[in-house]
Amino acid sequence: METWILQKEIFFRLGFFTGLFLLFALWEFLLPDHKSPYSKKTRWSSNISLVLLNNLVVRILFPVTAIGLAEFAAIKQLGFLRLMNFEDWIYVAIGLFFLDFVIYLQHVLFHSIPALWRLHRMHHADLELDVTSGTRFHPIEIMISMIIKWSAILLSGVSPLTVLIFEVILNGMAMFNHSNIFIPTSVDKILRYIVITPSLHRIHHSTLISEYNTNYGFNLSVWDRLLGSLKNEFNGNLTLGLSIFRDVKYLRLDWMLKIPFLTPKESK
């Protein structure tokens, strides 16, 4: 069964991505958290075009997929997990927790290192959050993220099935916690003990540095809790985006791609 799933991995990933995208898009339409003042036409066309561009870049520059790399690591018996004798499900669970923590640390690095922040701020420059915001990353950031992911796979030796499950979770949770969806407060308070909910992630997209340098998790909230970066409430009124990129032109794909190379003066 596992072999068959891995052989059809592109269909599994595409199927889950499409299904979850449609689910959250419909949820936003029927029951949004708030009404957006910005037109979806420009934002959606730019953000979705960026997804296509990033996929093209990855296919050209990274001919081996993350799952293919995990298969290579398995053949060569690479990674610290292969030194441990666990049941398969425990092996998968540990691998998922490890990869989740790596993505948390990667996110912290992209906020902490100036050169990486210049790349990552394109993601934060979106003036609104919705299901498409979870895919809004600069191509150079995507390439660096791939290198980090590859390194984590080789270091740990996580199984190909673990990587496939993680990729589905990564895409699904990115769409979920960026979505403009209404979740009752009572439910949200319970969910945020386990995962980063949209209400928590909106704080991370605040214009205030004291807020956007919090809630780094993309999936599990445990890392933010353990390492002191969790922020449950925002201060005053929450404004999304970055203060130096308020012009709506930065919602267009051409300007989005320029953001890492602009100084604050140039951005005005």
Secondary structure, 3 states (H helix, E strand, C coil): CHHHHHHCHHHHHHHHHHHHHHHHHHHHHHCCCCCCCCCHHHHHHHHHHHHHHHHHHHHHHCCCCHHHHHHHHHHHCCCHHHHCCCCHHHHHHHHHHHHHHHHHHHHHHHHHCHHHHHHHHHHHCCCCCCHHHHHCCCHHHHHHHHHHHHHHHHHHCCCHHHHHHHHHHHHHHHHHHHCCCCCCHHHHHHHCCCECCHHHHHHHCECCHHHHCCCCCCCECHHHHHHCCCCCCCCCCCCECCCCCCCHHHHCHHHHHHHHHCCHHHHC
